[in-house]
């Protein structure tokens, strides 16, 4: 039963990543693209945590943490650029 739920959750995650990727390509302005990229990053973080649980590797959670911190700094930099430039 738990494996079925993991497969369903993984499929929903992949579909949502595809929708966010389409928003990155089609987005009318930079703000929409940044929000879609941030959402895609959050989904990738959850996918890494999902794989860490599935494979039994705790080290992948460290990778997800570093990836999340770098993504946060990137979003802050883009937001600052959009506001008034670097």
C-alpha positions as CSV (number, residue, x, y, z in Angstrom):
1,X,0.0,0.0,0.0
2,X,2.8,2.4,0.9
3,X,4.6,1.7,-2.4
4,X,1.5,2.5,-4.3
5,X,1.2,5.9,-2.5
6,X,4.8,6.6,-3.3
7,X,4.3,5.9,-7.0
8,X,1.2,8.1,-7.1
9,X,3.1,10.9,-5.2
10,X,6.0,10.6,-7.6
11,X,3.7,10.8,-10.7
12,X,1.9,13.9,-9.3
13,X,5.3,15.5,-8.6
14,X,6.5,14.8,-12.2
15,X,3.3,16.2,-13.7
16,X,3.6,19.4,-11.5
17,X,7.2,19.8,-12.6
18,X,6.1,19.6,-16.2
19,X,3.5,22.2,-15.7
20,X,6.0,24.5,-14.0
21,X,8.5,24.0,-16.8
22,X,5.8,25.0,-19.3
23,X,5.2,28.1,-17.3
24,X,8.9,28.9,-17.4
25,X,8.9,28.7,-21.2
26,X,5.5,30.4,-21.8
27,X,5.5,32.9,-18.9
28,X,4.6,36.4,-20.0
29,X,7.2,38.2,-17.9
30,X,10.2,37.6,-15.7
31,X,8.3,37.5,-12.5
32,X,6.2,34.5,-13.6
33,X,9.3,32.7,-14.8
34,X,11.0,33.3,-11.4
35,X,8.0,32.0,-9.5
36,X,7.7,28.9,-11.7
37,X,11.5,28.2,-11.3
38,X,11.2,28.6,-7.5
39,X,8.2,26.2,-7.5
40,X,10.2,23.8,-9.7
41,X,13.1,24.0,-7.3
42,X,10.8,23.1,-4.3
43,X,9.5,20.2,-6.3
44,X,13.0,19.0,-7.0
45,X,13.8,19.3,-3.3
46,X,10.9,17.1,-2.5
47,X,12.0,14.6,-5.2
48,X,15.4,14.4,-3.7
49,X,13.9,13.8,-0.2
50,X,11.6,11.2,-1.8
51,X,14.6,9.4,-3.3
52,X,16.5,9.7,-0.1
53,X,13.7,7.8,1.7
54,X,13.2,5.3,-1.1
55,X,16.9,4.4,-1.4
56,X,17.7,4.7,2.3
57,X,20.4,7.3,1.9
58,X,20.5,10.1,4.4
59,X,23.3,11.9,2.6
60,X,20.8,13.0,-0.1
61,X,19.1,15.1,2.5
62,X,22.3,17.1,2.8
63,X,22.3,17.6,-0.9
64,X,18.7,18.8,-0.8
65,X,19.6,21.3,2.0
66,X,22.5,22.8,0.1
67,X,20.4,22.9,-3.1
68,X,17.6,24.7,-1.2
69,X,20.0,27.3,0.2
70,X,21.5,28.0,-3.2
71,X,18.1,28.3,-4.7
72,X,17.0,30.7,-2.0
73,X,20.0,33.0,-2.7
74,X,19.3,32.9,-6.4
75,X,15.7,33.9,-6.0
76,X,16.7,36.8,-3.7
77,X,19.3,37.9,-6.2
78,X,16.8,37.9,-9.0
79,X,14.2,39.7,-6.9
80,X,16.7,42.4,-6.0
81,X,17.6,42.8,-9.7
82,X,13.9,43.1,-10.7
83,X,13.4,45.7,-8.0
84,X,16.1,48.1,-8.7
85,X,19.1,46.4,-10.3
86,X,22.2,45.0,-8.7
